[in-house]
Amino acid sequence: MFGLSVFWLFLLAAQGSSTSGGRITGRVTDAVSGAPIGGARVTLTMVVDVPGGTFGRRPRQSITDPDGAFAFDGLELAQYILNIEKTGFASYPDVLGDGPPERLTVDTNHQDPQLQIALKKGAVVAGRILNTAGEPQADLDVSALRRTDKVGPLGFAQIGNAHTNDLGEFRVAGLAAGDYLIVAAANRRGPFDAIQTGTTTTFAPTYFPGTLDQNAARIITLAPGQAVTGVEFAIATVAAFGVSGIVVDQGGRPSPHAMVTLRPDMRTSASFMPMMAMADDDGTFTIGEVAPGTYHINATANAAGPAGGIGVASFGFVETLDGAPSGPGTITVSSADLTGLTVVANRR
């Protein structure tokens, strides 16, 4: 199944294209004025169906000319999906719209789908995030969550994001029409940002107009091309705790250099970034700067073995916590560090 905010991160294989002669051409225009849209980036990706799902491969890109036209030549006879992006417009296709993205078929009977694609103006949400002292807060991650019945236990999917500048200002552009929640959170540049253990407080994911409870968040309804400004609220600061324990194999032996991942439970948290740490030589690990909440924890064994560096693991895993039966590991951080966890990493 295709993803949403990561729609084109499919495990793409950058391979050379075939020269079997298939062709797809088209023209991109403004949905309101009908004017051609030049300079739009058009990505064509071959669709591959496998037992485990659907993936894309051999992506190719083109830029529309001043008349909005694009063309892809030398295509294999296969199915494809088209993605179009242009500043100021909502991306095509709308991955939260009705039905799956349309597939284009290039075969011996239908070698040149000549497409007419109209882009809708993108909406904008802009504002400012403050800290609890009422000062502008820079370097926060701000996400626009769009209401959908397609994915997500909370009924909203992340569809756009931005970062606050030195004035605490943010601007999320190119949004499709719909109902949105705006949430601010600490900007983790990567999952390993959370390995420090000395931090006693952290920013908690906070919804506009300044609540930790999604049910109390204010919904912003956007029309095509609409700009909503002045969205201002303060991000909450909460106590931060550590999560620590040991990773072992099925035999109970320490699993050196295993990768431990802590993922927020999306039913109770608006945070999207997982937190990760690599276990030490004795299998022990610590993840710091963890806000109170419910998390899923898992560990992936180091494929290279104790002496072989990080390696690339292609294993599955199950985990146990303090001797509990194996299965998905769920932990709750409340008012103190969570210690003494045992996480078991298994091969498939």
C-alpha positions in Angstrom: 0.0 0.0 0.0 1.3 3.5 -0.9 2.3 5.7 2.0 1.0 9.3 2.6 3.5 11.9 3.8 6.2 9.6 2.5 4.3 8.8 -0.7 7.4 8.5 -2.9 9.8 6.9 -0.5 9.1 3.4 -1.8 12.4 1.6 -1.6 13.1 3.0 -5.0 15.6 1.2 -7.1 17.5 3.7 -9.2 18.0 1.5 -12.3 18.4 2.5 -15.9 15.2 2.6 -18.0 14.3 0.2 -20.8 14.1 1.4 -24.4 11.2 -0.7 -25.4 9.4 2.4 -26.9 6.5 3.1 -24.6 5.5 6.8 -24.2 3.5 8.9 -21.8 2.8 12.6 -22.6 0.7 15.2 -21.0 -0.1 18.9 -20.2 -0.4 20.5 -16.7 -2.8 23.5 -16.2 -4.2 25.7 -13.5 -7.6 24.1 -12.4 -9.2 27.6 -12.1 -7.8 29.7 -14.9 -6.9 26.9 -17.3 -3.5 28.6 -17.9 -0.5 26.3 -18.6 1.8 25.6 -15.7 5.5 25.6 -16.7 8.3 24.5 -14.4 6.3 21.8 -12.6 8.3 18.7 -11.6 6.8 15.5 -13.0 7.9 12.2 -11.6 6.9 8.9 -13.2 7.4 5.7 -11.2 6.8 2.1 -12.4 4.4 0.2 -10.2 5.5 -3.2 -9.0 3.0 -5.5 -7.1 4.6 -8.1 -4.9 3.0 -10.4 -2.2 4.1 -8.0 0.5 2.6 -4.9 -1.0 3.1 -2.4 -3.8 6.4 -0.6 -4.5 7.8 1.8 -7.1 11.0 1.4 -9.1 12.9 3.2 -11.9 11.6 6.7 -11.2 12.1 9.3 -14.0 11.6 13.0 -13.8 10.7 15.8 -16.2 10.0 19.5 -16.0 7.0 21.0 -17.8 7.8 23.4 -20.6 6.2 27.0 -20.8 3.1 25.4 -22.4 2.8 22.9 -19.4 3.8 19.9 -21.6 5.9 17.0 -20.5 6.9 13.7 -22.1 8.4 10.4 -21.1 9.8 8.1 -23.9 11.4 4.7 -24.0 9.2 3.2 -21.3 8.8 -0.4 -20.5 5.4 -1.9 -21.0 4.1 -1.7 -17.5 1.9 0.3 -15.1 3.0 3.7 -13.8 2.0 6.4 -11.3 2.5 10.1 -11.9 3.3 12.7 -9.3 3.4 16.4 -10.0 4.7 19.2 -7.7 4.8 22.9 -8.3 5.3 25.7 -5.7 2.0 27.4 -4.9 -0.1 24.3 -5.8 -1.3 21.2 -4.0 0.6 18.1 -5.1 -1.0 15.7 -7.6 -2.4 13.2 -6.9 -4.2 13.9 -3.6 -3.1 10.8 -1.7 -5.9 11.3 0.8 -8.5 11.7 -1.9 -11.1 9.1 -3.0 -9.6 5.8 -4.1 -5.9 4.9 -4.7 -3.7 6.9 -7.1 -4.6 6.2 -10.7 -2.4 3.8 -12.6 -1.3 4.6 -16.1 -0.9 1.5 -18.4 1.6 1.4 -21.2 1.0 -1.7 -23.3 0.9 -2.8 -26.9 -2.6 -1.4 -27.2 -2.2 1.8 -25.2 1.3 3.1 -25.6 0.8 6.9 -25.2 -1.7 8.1 -22.5 -2.0 11.8 -23.4 -2.9 13.3 -20.1 -4.6 16.6 -19.2 -3.9 17.3 -15.5 -5.3 20.4 -13.6 -3.6 21.4 -10.4 -5.4 23.2 -7.6 -3.9 26.1 -5.7 -2.3 25.1 -2.5 -3.5 26.5 0.8 -1.3 28.0 3.5 -1.2 28.0 7.3 1.2 30.4 9.0 1.8 31.7 12.5 4.1 31.8 15.4 5.0 29.5 18.3 6.0 30.8 21.7 7.5 29.1 24.8 5.9 29.1 28.2 7.6 32.5 29.0 5.8 34.1 26.0 9.0 34.3 24.0 9.3 33.2 20.3 10.6 29.6 20.2 12.9 28.8 17.3 13.7 25.4 15.8 10.5 23.6 16.4 8.8 21.2 14.1 5.3 22.3 13.0 3.1 19.7 11.3 -0.3 20.1 9.5 -2.5 17.0 10.1 -5.3 16.5 7.7 -8.5 14.8 8.6 -8.9 11.5 6.8 -10.8 8.2 7.2 -8.0 6.4 5.3 -5.2 6.1 7.8 -4.2 6.7 11.4 -5.9 5.7 14.6 -6.5 9.4 15.4 -8.3 10.2 12.1 -5.6 12.6 11.0 -2.5 12.2 8.8 0.6 14.3 8.6 0.5 16.0 5.2 2.9 19.0 5.6 5.4 20.4 7.9 7.8 23.4 8.5 10.2 24.7 11.2 10.0 27.8 13.2 12.6 30.5 12.5 14.4 32.8 15.0 11.2 34.8 15.4 9.2 31.6 16.2 7.4 31.9 12.8 6.3 29.0 10.6 4.6 28.7 7.2 3.2 25.4 5.9 2.3 25.7 2.2 1.0 23.6 -0.7 -1.8 22.1 1.4 -4.8 20.5 -0.3 -8.3 21.6 0.8 -9.6 20.0 4.0 -9.8 20.0 7.8 -6.5 20.4 9.6 -4.9 20.3 13.1 -1.6 22.2 13.7 0.8 20.6 16.1 4.3 21.8 17.3 6.9 19.5 18.7 10.6 19.4 19.4 12.7 19.4 16.2 14.7 16.2 16.2 17.1 16.3 13.4 17.4 12.5 13.6 16.2 9.6 15.8 19.5 9.6 17.7 18.9 13.1 19.1 17.2 11.5 22.0 20.2 9.5 23.4 21.3 12.2 25.9 20.3 11.5 29.4 21.0 14.7 31.3 17.9 16.6 30.1 15.2 17.0 32.7 12.6 18.7 30.6 11.5 18.6 26.9 8.9 20.1 24.6 5.7 18.1 24.4 3.8 17.9 21.1 1.2 20.7 21.5 -1.9 21.3 19.4 -3.2 24.7 18.4 -4.5 26.6 20.4 -2.1 25.3 23.0 -3.3 21.9 24.3 -1.8 18.5 24.7 -5.2 16.9 24.1 -6.1 16.3 20.4 -9.8 16.3 21.3 -9.4 19.9 22.5 -7.5 21.0 19.4 -9.0 23.6 17.1 -9.7 22.5 13.6 -8.7 24.8 10.7 -10.7 24.3 7.5 -8.9 25.2 4.3 -10.2 25.9 0.9 -8.1 25.7 -2.3 -5.6 28.6 -2.3 -6.7 30.0 1.1 -4.1 31.5 3.4 -4.8 31.3 7.2 -2.4 33.4 9.2 -2.0 34.4 12.8 -2.0 30.9 14.2 -0.2 31.5 17.5 0.1 29.4 20.6 2.6 28.3 23.2 4.3 24.9 23.2 4.2 23.0 26.5 7.2 22.0 28.5 7.1 18.7 30.4 9.4 16.6 32.5 11.7 14.3 30.5 12.7 10.8 31.5 15.0 8.0 30.5 14.2 4.5 29.2 16.9 1.9 29.7 17.5 -1.8 29.8 19.2 -4.6 27.9 18.8 -6.3 24.6 19.2 -10.1 24.5 18.8 -12.8 21.9 16.4 -15.8 22.2 18.9 -17.6 24.4 19.1 -14.7 26.9 22.6 -13.6 25.8 23.3 -9.9 25.5 22.9 -8.6 21.9 25.8 -6.2 21.3 25.2 -3.2 19.1 21.5 -4.0 18.6 19.4 -1.1 17.4 16.7 -0.1 19.9 13.7 2.0 18.6 11.1 3.8 20.7 8.1 4.9 18.7 5.3 7.1 20.1 1.9 5.4 20.1 -0.1 7.5 17.6 -3.3 6.8 19.5 -2.0 8.9 22.3 0.7 11.1 20.9 1.1 13.7 18.1 4.9 13.0 17.9 6.1 11.3 14.6 9.8 11.0 15.1 11.1 7.7 16.6 13.9 7.7 19.1 16.8 5.3 18.7 19.9 4.1 20.5 22.5 1.5 19.8 23.1 -1.1 22.6 26.6 -1.2 24.1 28.9 -4.2 24.0 27.1 -5.7 26.9 23.6 -5.2 25.3 22.6 -2.3 27.6 20.9 0.8 26.2 19.6 4.1 27.3 17.3 6.6 25.5 16.8 10.0 27.2 14.6 13.0 26.7 11.4 10.9 26.7 8.2 12.8 27.4 5.4 11.0 29.4 3.3 8.8 27.2 2.8 5.4 25.7 5.5 4.0 23.3 6.2 0.9 21.3 9.7 -0.5 21.8 11.6 -3.0 19.6 15.1 -4.1 18.9 16.8 -5.2 15.7 19.9 -7.4 16.0 23.2 -6.4 14.5 23.6 -8.5 11.4 27.4 -8.2 11.4 27.8 -9.7 14.8 29.7 -8.4 17.9 32.9 -7.6 16.0 31.5 -6.4 12.7 30.3 -2.9 13.3 26.7 -1.8 12.7 25.8 -4.0 9.8 22.5 -4.1 8.0 19.8 -6.3 9.7 17.1 -7.9 7.6 15.5 -9.5 10.6 12.1 -9.3 12.2 11.8 -9.1 15.9 9.6 -9.8 18.9 10.3 -8.4 22.3 9.6 -9.1 25.9 9.5 -6.7 28.7 10.5 -7.9 32.2 9.7 -11.5 31.3 6.3 -10.8 29.7 5.2 -13.0 26.8 6.8 -12.2 23.5 4.9 -9.8 21.2 4.7 -6.1 20.5 6.4 -4.3 23.3 4.4 -1.4 24.8 5.7 0.8 27.6 4.3 3.8 29.5 6.5 6.6 30.8 4.7 8.5 33.5 6.6 10.3 36.3 10.0 8.5 36.6 12.7 6.9 34.6 11.8 3.5 33.2 14.6 1.1 33.9 15.3 -2.7 33.9 13.6 -3.5 30.5 14.5 -6.7 28.7 14.0 -6.5 25.0 14.5 -9.7 23.0 15.5 -9.4 19.3 14.7 -12.4 17.2 15.4 -13.4 13.6 12.4 -14.3 11.4 
